[in-house]
Amino acid sequence: MTLFERILAGEIPAKIAYQDDHAFVIHDINPQAPVHVLVIPKKPLPRLDKASEEEQALLGHLLLVARKMAAELDLGKGYRVVINNGPDGGESVPHMHVHVLGGRQMTWPPG
């Protein structure tokens, strides 16, 4: 069971900012920006490159939830959406999730 599955099951506390039938949003415990939330599918999906055509609607839903959260968190001046994939991509939890970062000027390249 992944960290996110344990959070969803109530085994590990987290600050849940949003939840619906398909996804939930938590505040990152190690924020990389003044605003840093994670949009997480309730359906376990190890990483983006393991997604199939069957997950198309779910993947689109995650991005719409990211947009909704950015609006609710007052990120109208801009924000960054990140999906880490694999160890070299910075993946630390084997359960796909979308980072929404904002509240400061983002730089490029991201690092």
C-alpha positions as CSV (number, residue, x, y, z in Angstrom):
1,M,0.0,0.0,0.0
2,T,1.4,3.4,-1.0
3,L,1.7,6.4,1.2
4,F,-1.2,8.1,-0.6
5,E,-3.4,5.0,-0.3
6,R,-2.7,5.0,3.5
7,I,-3.6,8.7,3.7
8,L,-6.9,8.0,1.8
9,A,-7.6,5.1,4.2
10,G,-7.1,7.5,7.2
11,E,-4.0,5.6,8.5
12,I,-1.8,8.7,8.0
13,P,-3.0,12.2,8.7
14,A,-2.8,14.8,6.0
15,K,-4.3,18.2,5.3
16,I,-6.9,17.4,2.7
17,A,-7.9,20.4,0.7
18,Y,-10.4,18.7,-1.7
19,Q,-11.9,15.4,-2.4
20,D,-14.4,13.9,-5.0
21,D,-15.2,10.4,-6.3
22,H,-12.0,10.2,-8.4
23,A,-9.3,12.3,-6.7
24,F,-8.2,14.0,-3.5
25,V,-5.8,16.9,-2.9
26,I,-3.4,17.3,0.0
27,H,-0.9,20.0,1.0
28,D,2.6,18.8,0.4
29,I,4.5,18.1,3.7
30,N,7.7,19.4,2.1
31,P,6.5,22.4,0.0
32,Q,8.7,23.7,-2.7
33,A,6.8,26.9,-3.1
34,P,4.5,29.0,-0.9
35,V,1.6,27.0,-2.3
36,H,2.2,23.3,-3.0
37,V,-0.6,20.8,-3.3
38,L,-0.8,17.3,-4.7
39,V,-3.7,16.1,-6.8
40,I,-3.9,12.4,-6.4
41,P,-6.1,9.8,-8.1
42,K,-8.0,7.5,-5.8
43,K,-7.4,4.7,-8.2
44,P,-3.8,3.5,-7.7
45,L,-1.7,4.2,-10.8
46,P,2.0,3.7,-10.3
47,R,3.2,6.4,-12.7
48,L,2.2,8.3,-15.9
49,D,4.0,5.9,-18.2
50,K,1.9,3.0,-16.8
51,A,-1.4,4.8,-17.7
52,S,-3.5,3.2,-20.4
53,E,-6.2,4.6,-22.7
54,E,-8.7,3.5,-20.0
55,E,-7.3,6.2,-17.7
56,Q,-7.8,9.0,-20.2
57,A,-10.8,10.5,-18.4
58,L,-9.1,10.2,-15.0
59,L,-6.0,12.0,-16.3
60,G,-8.0,14.8,-17.7
61,H,-10.0,15.0,-14.4
62,L,-6.7,15.4,-12.5
63,L,-5.8,18.4,-14.6
64,L,-9.2,20.0,-14.1
65,V,-8.9,19.5,-10.4
66,A,-5.4,21.1,-10.5
67,R,-7.0,24.1,-12.3
68,K,-9.8,24.3,-9.7
69,M,-7.3,24.2,-6.8
70,A,-5.1,26.9,-8.4
71,A,-8.2,29.1,-8.5
72,E,-9.2,28.3,-5.0
73,L,-5.7,29.0,-3.7
74,D,-5.5,32.4,-5.4
75,L,-2.9,31.5,-8.0
76,G,-4.3,33.8,-10.7
77,K,-0.8,35.3,-11.4
78,G,0.4,31.8,-12.5
79,Y,1.4,28.4,-11.2
80,R,3.2,25.3,-12.3
81,V,1.8,21.8,-12.8
82,V,4.3,18.9,-12.5
83,I,4.1,15.2,-12.9
84,N,7.3,13.3,-11.9
85,N,7.8,10.0,-13.7
86,G,10.4,7.4,-12.6
87,P,13.4,7.8,-10.4
88,D,15.3,10.2,-12.8
89,G,12.1,12.3,-13.0
90,G,12.0,12.9,-9.3
91,E,9.3,10.4,-8.5
92,S,9.3,9.6,-4.7
93,V,6.0,7.8,-4.3
94,P,5.0,5.1,-6.7
95,H,1.4,6.5,-7.1
96,M,1.0,9.0,-9.9
97,H,0.1,12.5,-8.7
98,V,0.1,16.1,-10.0
99,H,2.0,18.8,-8.2
100,V,0.5,22.3,-8.2
101,L,3.0,24.9,-7.2
102,G,2.6,28.7,-7.0
103,G,2.8,31.8,-4.8
104,R,6.2,32.9,-6.2
105,Q,7.9,33.4,-9.5
106,M,8.8,30.0,-11.1
107,T,12.2,29.8,-12.8
108,W,13.4,27.8,-15.8
109,P,14.9,25.3,-16.1
110,P,13.2,23.9,-13.0
111,G,16.3,21.8,-12.0
